[in-house]
Amino acid sequence: MSNDQPRARAVFSTEDFSLLREAVAHYMSEIKDQPASIKFAHLYHRLGRVAPSGKA
């Protein structure tokens, strides 16, 4: 009997990251004058590295 653990399955698909990035972009426009907007801008850019939009 082997002690190998089964490989974990991905929680999000590439399409999910694109949807999350779109949602974050919308939320950023709602909170653009608040201090938290900087954190969401960083999250937006990190999500773009995971699933680039392909837009120039």
Phi, psi and omega in degrees: 000135183266147177267005181295133177275146175295149181293136180293143178273149178296141179275321181242147174268169177301320179297324178299319180296323177295318178294319178297319180297319178296318179294319179296319179300317178296315181296323179300323179291333179283330184244025189302335182262009181255152180302328181294344182299331179295317179296321179289328175296319178295318177299318179303315181290324177295319177297327178293330178288330180284316183221083180303143184285338182083001178270142179263000000 
